[in-house]
Amino acid sequence: MYAALRNRFYTWLFQWRGPETGEIVLVQRRVFILPTRQGLVFGLVLVVMLAGSINYSLGLGFVLTFLLGSLAVNGMIHTFRNIANLRITGGRALPVFAGDIARFTIHLENRGSTQRYAIGLAHGGGPASFVDMAPRSVVPATAAVLANRRGVLRPGRLTLFTRYPLGLYYAWAYVDLDLRCIVYPRPAPPGLPMPPAAASPGAGAEREPAGGS
């Protein structure tokens, strides 16, 4: 019961629609952002600094606190804008054998005039790959997925994320493209070498010349 309610809540919150064909545009409602652990510590430090400035009437303390607070707000805006409005299309995945790593490629298109930095792509809790994007460019990004069994492998939801520029916020979007990879059965390991062929009796014997004593 709890798992079903949680899945329905996640589906509503993250707008999970299943595999999508064609181009995906990361509009504002598809991008989510939360403070990282460093961001929470930074916010706690700002609260302590503000409390100390109020308690001791420190003018410079107020200036420093609000300066750092404005820096954090600007960092949140830049983190969100680093992946917002990206256009995503699916690529090809080369066939692999069962037990190998399948690599799914997606193409990220930046139609804006600003540079995008440190955009990561990952599958579940696996390793992430990072790319930088120049203005008005298309860059491929790759996600690694373990191919456990033979057949058709679909990666499911991939996570596109960034912590640029300050690392205080984590912005992410879920991407579920209609991607697939063919997984072939792994060939059997080579067995023991064949034993050498035994010579037939007399096949290699020397023949005595006729008339010999």
C-alpha positions, 0 to 999 in steps of 0.5 A: 500500500505504501509503495503504491502511494509512493509510486503515484506521488513520484509519478505526479511529482516528477511527471513520469510518462514512460518512454518518450519518442522524439525530442524532449525539451527541459522546460521549467516544470521538468527541472528540479533543484534542491540544496546539497549538503554543502548548501545546507551547511552554507545556509546554517553558517549564514543563519549563525552569522546573521544571529551574531550580527543582530546580537552584537550590532555588527554593521560589517557582519550584516554586509558580509551576511547579505553579500554571501546570501545574495551570492547563494541566490545567484548560484541557485539561478545559475544552477537551474539555468545550466540545464533548463531548456536543453533539447534531448534526442536519443542516439544509438547503442551498439550491441553487447554480450550478456554481462558487458556494459551497454552504453546508451548515447543521447544528444544534448542541444544547446540553442542558447547563447550561454555556455553550459558546464559540468552537465552529468548523465547517469543511470540509477546510482551508477557512474556519471559522465560529464560534458560541457556545451558551447553555445548553439551546439550539440554534444553527445552524452553517454550512460553506462548500463549493465546488461545482465541478460540477453535480449532487448535492453531498455535503460529506463529513466536516466538522470541529467544533473548539474551542481555548477557553479558553486556546488551549493545546489543540485538540479536534475531532470529525469529523461526516459527516451525510447532507447534499446540495445541488443544483448547477445548471449555470451559465447561459451569459454574455449574448452581444453585443447584437442589431444594430438592425433595418434599415429596408426601402427606402422604409419611412420615405420621405415621400410627395409629396402628389397634384397637387403640381408 
